[in-house]
Amino acid sequence: MIVTCLRRCFQHDECLLKIYLENIYISAEPSSNLKDIAMTTETKDENMDDLISDFSRFYILTILYEGPAHGYSIIRRFKKRVQKTVSPSLVYPFLQKLEEKNLVKHTVRPVGEKKRKVFELTQEGRELCTGLFIRFAELVAIAIEPSLYVCAHCGCKVYKGGYREIIDERETVFCCIYCARSYRETKKHIKKPVEE
C-alpha cells in the first residue's frame, strides 16, 4: 500500500523513480501453489529490506540537503539520528548514482589529517530534494490525518497526547491544559445571561 502511494506521488518524476524507488516490491496476485507462496514470503522479506534502504536513501538526501558531507560523516550522522547503522555499501553507490545524474558533486578536501570526498547537492539536486520533501510531507499528512485531533479551543492539530477533559458530559480534546482552561472560561462567559 505504501509503495503504491509512493509510486502515485512520484509518477511524473522518472529520474526520481529510477534513483529513489528502483527496487520497491509491488505485490502480485496470490498464488495457490505453496511453493510460490513460500517464495513470495521470502521476496517480501527481501523487498522490505529494499524499502527500508529506500528510506535510508531518502534520509541520506536530507543529510546532504543540510550541507556538504563526506561519506563517513553521512554514516555517522545517520546512526546518531536514526539509531540504526547504514552500510557503506548502500551509501557510496548511492552517492555515485547521484553524481552520475548530476544531483551531487564532490570535491576532495582535507578533513582532519585525511583528504576526503565531500559531497554537495547541485542546484538540480536541491530542487529534487525540495520536491521530495513536499511529496513526502503530503504522504505523511495523508497517513496521520485520521489520527489527528483538533484542539477545541485554538484549532491546532494534535497527533499524540494532548489533554482531554469532560465538558458538558462530552470528552473534549485540547492541545494543552491552558487551552482547556481558556475554553472553560469562554464557555462560562457565553452561558452567563446578559445582566441589565
C-alpha positions, 0 to 999 in steps of 0.5 A, a space after each residue: 500500500 505504501 509503495 503504491 502511494 509512493 509510486 502515485 506521488 512520484 509518477 511524473 518524476 522518472 529520474 526520481 523513480 529510477 534513483 529513489 524507488 528502483 527496487 520497491 516490491 509491488 505485490 502480485 496476485 496470490 498464488 495457490 501453489 505453496 511453493 510460490 507462496 513460500 517464495 513470495 514470503 521470502 521476496 517480501 522479506 527481501 523487498 522490505 529490506 529494499 524499502 527500508 534502504 529506500 528510506 535510508 536513501 531518502 534520509 541520506 538526501 536530507 543529510 546532504 540537503 543540510 550541507 556538504 558531507 563526506 561519506 563517513 560523516 553521512 554514516 555517522 550522522 545517520 546512526 546518531 539520528 536514526 539509531 540504526 547503522 547504514 552500510 557503506 555499501 548502500 551509501 557510496 553507490 548511492 552517492 555515485 548514482 547521484 553524481 552520475 545524474 548530476 544531483 551531487 558533486 564532490 570535491 576532495 578536501 582535507 578533513 582532519 589529517 585525511 583528504 576526503 570526498 565531500 559531497 554537495 547537492 547541485 542546484 538540480 539536486 536541491 530542487 529534487 530534494 525540495 520536491 521530495 520533501 513536499 511529496 513526502 510531507 503530503 504522504 505523511 499528512 495523508 497517513 496521520 490525518 485520521 489520527 489527528 485531533 483538533 484542539 477545541 479551543 485554538 484549532 491546532 492539530 494534535 497527533 499524540 497526547 494532548 489533554 482531554 477533559 469532560 465538558 458538558 458530559 462530552 470528552 473534549 480534546 485540547 492541545 494543552 491544559 491552558 487551552 482547556 482552561 481558556 475554553 472553560 472560561 469562554 464557555 462560562 462567559 457565553 452561558 452567563 445571561 446578559 445582566 441589565 
